[in-house]
Amino acid sequence: MSGWTGAVACPRCGTEAAGGDVFSGCPACAAIGIPMNVHPVYDLSGDVSPDPAAPGLFRFRRLLPLSDADDPVSLGEGNAPLLPLRRLGGALGLDVLYLEDETRGPTWS
């Protein structure tokens, strides 16, 4: 199965912990006074394409640190369109510039 392996790891020291405790941070770094967040460990060798039938952000469920038992709760977030800003990008010397249009989403965040 590809996607999230169920483990999290520290990007600083590489300490890996099973069980997906993403809220406690890295215990090894914390022990020496360096608080570090952890990140999910992925297996990208198989199919990790989005599920078009899933709501919002959950179409990427295989890449999220969730168990199969976790039920998705969604307001439809995660589908904000990206609008090209060609003139502003050109004026700033950028080849590509996009604006994420959050006004079309349910949270307006």
Biotite code that builds the C-alpha atoms (Angstrom):
import biotite.structure as struc

atoms = struc.array([
    struc.Atom([0.000, 0.000, 0.000], chain_id="A", res_id=1, res_name="MET", atom_name="CA", element="C"),
    struc.Atom([1.390, 3.379, -0.906], chain_id="A", res_id=2, res_name="SER", atom_name="CA", element="C"),
    struc.Atom([0.806, 6.674, 0.853], chain_id="A", res_id=3, res_name="GLY", atom_name="CA", element="C"),
    struc.Atom([1.293, 7.406, 4.536], chain_id="A", res_id=4, res_name="TRP", atom_name="CA", element="C"),
    struc.Atom([3.122, 4.530, 6.215], chain_id="A", res_id=5, res_name="THR", atom_name="CA", element="C"),
    struc.Atom([1.653, 5.182, 9.661], chain_id="A", res_id=6, res_name="GLY", atom_name="CA", element="C"),
    struc.Atom([4.943, 6.535, 10.954], chain_id="A", res_id=7, res_name="ALA", atom_name="CA", element="C"),
    struc.Atom([6.230, 10.022, 11.588], chain_id="A", res_id=8, res_name="VAL", atom_name="CA", element="C"),
    struc.Atom([9.849, 11.181, 11.528], chain_id="A", res_id=9, res_name="ALA", atom_name="CA", element="C"),
    struc.Atom([11.898, 14.156, 12.611], chain_id="A", res_id=10, res_name="CYS", atom_name="CA", element="C"),
    struc.Atom([13.320, 16.183, 9.710], chain_id="A", res_id=11, res_name="PRO", atom_name="CA", element="C"),
    struc.Atom([16.307, 17.212, 11.876], chain_id="A", res_id=12, res_name="ARG", atom_name="CA", element="C"),
    struc.Atom([17.591, 13.942, 13.330], chain_id="A", res_id=13, res_name="CYS", atom_name="CA", element="C"),
    struc.Atom([15.570, 11.311, 11.460], chain_id="A", res_id=14, res_name="GLY", atom_name="CA", element="C"),
    struc.Atom([14.086, 9.693, 14.568], chain_id="A", res_id=15, res_name="THR", atom_name="CA", element="C"),
    struc.Atom([11.047, 7.716, 13.420], chain_id="A", res_id=16, res_name="GLU", atom_name="CA", element="C"),
    struc.Atom([8.090, 6.802, 15.581], chain_id="A", res_id=17, res_name="ALA", atom_name="CA", element="C"),
    struc.Atom([5.234, 4.485, 14.677], chain_id="A", res_id=18, res_name="ALA", atom_name="CA", element="C"),
    struc.Atom([1.709, 5.277, 15.675], chain_id="A", res_id=19, res_name="GLY", atom_name="CA", element="C"),
    struc.Atom([1.502, 8.704, 14.114], chain_id="A", res_id=20, res_name="GLY", atom_name="CA", element="C"),
    struc.Atom([1.969, 10.839, 17.245], chain_id="A", res_id=21, res_name="ASP", atom_name="CA", element="C"),
    struc.Atom([2.159, 14.078, 15.279], chain_id="A", res_id=22, res_name="VAL", atom_name="CA", element="C"),
    struc.Atom([1.402, 16.359, 18.233], chain_id="A", res_id=23, res_name="PHE", atom_name="CA", element="C"),
    struc.Atom([4.220, 15.525, 20.662], chain_id="A", res_id=24, res_name="SER", atom_name="CA", element="C"),
    struc.Atom([7.087, 16.322, 18.297], chain_id="A", res_id=25, res_name="GLY", atom_name="CA", element="C"),
    struc.Atom([10.426, 14.572, 18.239], chain_id="A", res_id=26, res_name="CYS", atom_name="CA", element="C"),
    struc.Atom([11.293, 13.094, 21.651], chain_id="A", res_id=27, res_name="PRO", atom_name="CA", element="C"),
    struc.Atom([15.020, 12.854, 20.846], chain_id="A", res_id=28, res_name="ALA", atom_name="CA", element="C"),
    struc.Atom([15.318, 16.529, 19.930], chain_id="A", res_id=29, res_name="CYS", atom_name="CA", element="C"),
    struc.Atom([13.094, 17.606, 22.836], chain_id="A", res_id=30, res_name="ALA", atom_name="CA", element="C"),
    struc.Atom([15.405, 15.730, 25.223], chain_id="A", res_id=31, res_name="ALA", atom_name="CA", element="C"),
    struc.Atom([18.300, 17.989, 24.209], chain_id="A", res_id=32, res_name="ILE", atom_name="CA", element="C"),
    struc.Atom([16.207, 21.166, 24.326], chain_id="A", res_id=33, res_name="GLY", atom_name="CA", element="C"),
    struc.Atom([15.461, 21.528, 20.614], chain_id="A", res_id=34, res_name="ILE", atom_name="CA", element="C"),
    struc.Atom([11.715, 21.281, 19.991], chain_id="A", res_id=35, res_name="PRO", atom_name="CA", element="C"),
    struc.Atom([11.042, 19.884, 16.513], chain_id="A", res_id=36, res_name="MET", atom_name="CA", element="C"),
    struc.Atom([7.841, 18.993, 14.723], chain_id="A", res_id=37, res_name="ASN", atom_name="CA", element="C"),
    struc.Atom([7.632, 15.643, 12.994], chain_id="A", res_id=38, res_name="VAL", atom_name="CA", element="C"),
    struc.Atom([6.292, 14.876, 9.542], chain_id="A", res_id=39, res_name="HIS", atom_name="CA", element="C"),
    struc.Atom([4.573, 11.861, 7.979], chain_id="A", res_id=40, res_name="PRO", atom_name="CA", element="C"),
    struc.Atom([6.745, 9.188, 6.379], chain_id="A", res_id=41, res_name="VAL", atom_name="CA", element="C"),
    struc.Atom([5.494, 8.297, 2.898], chain_id="A", res_id=42, res_name="TYR", atom_name="CA", element="C"),
    struc.Atom([5.777, 5.329, 0.588], chain_id="A", res_id=43, res_name="ASP", atom_name="CA", element="C"),
    struc.Atom([5.443, 6.903, -2.870], chain_id="A", res_id=44, res_name="LEU", atom_name="CA", element="C"),
    struc.Atom([6.204, 3.733, -4.812], chain_id="A", res_id=45, res_name="SER", atom_name="CA", element="C"),
    struc.Atom([2.567, 3.019, -5.722], chain_id="A", res_id=46, res_name="GLY", atom_name="CA", element="C"),
    struc.Atom([-0.561, 4.930, -6.676], chain_id="A", res_id=47, res_name="ASP", atom_name="CA", element="C"),
    struc.Atom([-0.941, 8.131, -4.651], chain_id="A", res_id=48, res_name="VAL", atom_name="CA", element="C"),
    struc.Atom([-3.234, 9.887, -7.115], chain_id="A", res_id=49, res_name="SER", atom_name="CA", element="C"),
    struc.Atom([-6.153, 11.889, -5.691], chain_id="A", res_id=50, res_name="PRO", atom_name="CA", element="C"),
    struc.Atom([-9.548, 10.239, -5.195], chain_id="A", res_id=51, res_name="ASP", atom_name="CA", element="C"),
    struc.Atom([-11.963, 12.464, -7.158], chain_id="A", res_id=52, res_name="PRO", atom_name="CA", element="C"),
    struc.Atom([-14.957, 11.089, -5.234], chain_id="A", res_id=53, res_name="ALA", atom_name="CA", element="C"),
    struc.Atom([-13.640, 12.202, -1.834], chain_id="A", res_id=54, res_name="ALA", atom_name="CA", element="C"),
    struc.Atom([-14.552, 15.632, -0.419], chain_id="A", res_id=55, res_name="PRO", atom_name="CA", element="C"),
    struc.Atom([-12.077, 18.520, -0.340], chain_id="A", res_id=56, res_name="GLY", atom_name="CA", element="C"),
    struc.Atom([-8.702, 17.765, 1.180], chain_id="A", res_id=57, res_name="LEU", atom_name="CA", element="C"),
    struc.Atom([-9.665, 14.126, 1.736], chain_id="A", res_id=58, res_name="PHE", atom_name="CA", element="C"),
    struc.Atom([-9.144, 13.340, -1.933], chain_id="A", res_id=59, res_name="ARG", atom_name="CA", element="C"),
    struc.Atom([-5.464, 13.187, -0.874], chain_id="A", res_id=60, res_name="PHE", atom_name="CA", element="C"),
    struc.Atom([-6.271, 10.868, 2.058], chain_id="A", res_id=61, res_name="ARG", atom_name="CA", element="C"),
    struc.Atom([-3.507, 8.402, 1.116], chain_id="A", res_id=62, res_name="ARG", atom_name="CA", element="C"),
    struc.Atom([-0.995, 11.174, 1.846], chain_id="A", res_id=63, res_name="LEU", atom_name="CA", element="C"),
    struc.Atom([-2.561, 12.360, 5.105], chain_id="A", res_id=64, res_name="LEU", atom_name="CA", element="C"),
    struc.Atom([-1.584, 11.026, 8.541], chain_id="A", res_id=65, res_name="PRO", atom_name="CA", element="C"),
    struc.Atom([-5.000, 9.392, 9.069], chain_id="A", res_id=66, res_name="LEU", atom_name="CA", element="C"),
    struc.Atom([-5.997, 5.843, 9.846], chain_id="A", res_id=67, res_name="SER", atom_name="CA", element="C"),
    struc.Atom([-8.621, 3.986, 7.834], chain_id="A", res_id=68, res_name="ASP", atom_name="CA", element="C"),
    struc.Atom([-10.952, 4.343, 10.832], chain_id="A", res_id=69, res_name="ALA", atom_name="CA", element="C"),
    struc.Atom([-10.866, 8.171, 10.739], chain_id="A", res_id=70, res_name="ASP", atom_name="CA", element="C"),
    struc.Atom([-14.028, 9.572, 9.158], chain_id="A", res_id=71, res_name="ASP", atom_name="CA", element="C"),
    struc.Atom([-13.589, 12.615, 6.925], chain_id="A", res_id=72, res_name="PRO", atom_name="CA", element="C"),
    struc.Atom([-15.301, 15.784, 8.100], chain_id="A", res_id=73, res_name="VAL", atom_name="CA", element="C"),
    struc.Atom([-15.267, 18.456, 5.447], chain_id="A", res_id=74, res_name="SER", atom_name="CA", element="C"),
    struc.Atom([-16.894, 21.759, 4.586], chain_id="A", res_id=75, res_name="LEU", atom_name="CA", element="C"),
    struc.Atom([-15.671, 21.378, 1.026], chain_id="A", res_id=76, res_name="GLY", atom_name="CA", element="C"),
    struc.Atom([-12.380, 23.136, 1.756], chain_id="A", res_id=77, res_name="GLU", atom_name="CA", element="C"),
    struc.Atom([-9.338, 22.395, -0.323], chain_id="A", res_id=78, res_name="GLY", atom_name="CA", element="C"),
    struc.Atom([-10.780, 23.235, -3.727], chain_id="A", res_id=79, res_name="ASN", atom_name="CA", element="C"),
    struc.Atom([-9.893, 26.933, -3.956], chain_id="A", res_id=80, res_name="ALA", atom_name="CA", element="C"),
    struc.Atom([-8.999, 27.877, -7.528], chain_id="A", res_id=81, res_name="PRO", atom_name="CA", element="C"),
    struc.Atom([-5.641, 29.381, -8.439], chain_id="A", res_id=82, res_name="LEU", atom_name="CA", element="C"),
    struc.Atom([-5.947, 32.464, -10.627], chain_id="A", res_id=83, res_name="LEU", atom_name="CA", element="C"),
    struc.Atom([-3.041, 33.514, -12.872], chain_id="A", res_id=84, res_name="PRO", atom_name="CA", element="C"),
    struc.Atom([-1.844, 37.087, -12.315], chain_id="A", res_id=85, res_name="LEU", atom_name="CA", element="C"),
    struc.Atom([0.011, 37.561, -15.592], chain_id="A", res_id=86, res_name="ARG", atom_name="CA", element="C"),
    struc.Atom([0.317, 41.371, -15.617], chain_id="A", res_id=87, res_name="ARG", atom_name="CA", element="C"),
    struc.Atom([1.358, 41.658, -11.956], chain_id="A", res_id=88, res_name="LEU", atom_name="CA", element="C"),
    struc.Atom([3.734, 38.707, -12.335], chain_id="A", res_id=89, res_name="GLY", atom_name="CA", element="C"),
    struc.Atom([5.297, 40.344, -15.389], chain_id="A", res_id=90, res_name="GLY", atom_name="CA", element="C"),
    struc.Atom([5.627, 43.676, -13.579], chain_id="A", res_id=91, res_name="ALA", atom_name="CA", element="C"),
    struc.Atom([7.438, 41.891, -10.746], chain_id="A", res_id=92, res_name="LEU", atom_name="CA", element="C"),
    struc.Atom([9.697, 39.988, -13.129], chain_id="A", res_id=93, res_name="GLY", atom_name="CA", element="C"),
    struc.Atom([8.031, 36.647, -12.417], chain_id="A", res_id=94, res_name="LEU", atom_name="CA", element="C"),
    struc.Atom([7.241, 34.149, -15.164], chain_id="A", res_id=95, res_name="ASP", atom_name="CA", element="C"),
    struc.Atom([4.363, 32.684, -13.167], chain_id="A", res_id=96, res_name="VAL", atom_name="CA", element="C"),
    struc.Atom([2.309, 34.193, -10.327], chain_id="A", res_id=97, res_name="LEU", atom_name="CA", element="C"),
    struc.Atom([-0.959, 32.817, -8.965], chain_id="A", res_id=98, res_name="TYR", atom_name="CA", element="C"),
    struc.Atom([-3.482, 33.997, -6.390], chain_id="A", res_id=99, res_name="LEU", atom_name="CA", element="C"),
    struc.Atom([-5.480, 31.445, -4.404], chain_id="A", res_id=100, res_name="GLU", atom_name="CA", element="C"),
    struc.Atom([-9.118, 32.603, -4.437], chain_id="A", res_id=101, res_name="ASP", atom_name="CA", element="C"),
    struc.Atom([-10.344, 31.729, -0.943], chain_id="A", res_id=102, res_name="GLU", atom_name="CA", element="C"),
    struc.Atom([-13.592, 33.692, -1.399], chain_id="A", res_id=103, res_name="THR", atom_name="CA", element="C"),
    struc.Atom([-15.070, 30.693, -3.211], chain_id="A", res_id=104, res_name="ARG", atom_name="CA", element="C"),
    struc.Atom([-14.440, 28.332, -0.307], chain_id="A", res_id=105, res_name="GLY", atom_name="CA", element="C"),
    struc.Atom([-16.731, 27.666, 2.650], chain_id="A", res_id=106, res_name="PRO", atom_name="CA", element="C"),
    struc.Atom([-14.367, 29.061, 5.300], chain_id="A", res_id=107, res_name="THR", atom_name="CA", element="C"),
    struc.Atom([-13.034, 32.202, 3.555], chain_id="A", res_id=108, res_name="TRP", atom_name="CA", element="C"),
    struc.Atom([-9.823, 31.676, 5.509], chain_id="A", res_id=109, res_name="SER", atom_name="CA", element="C"),
])
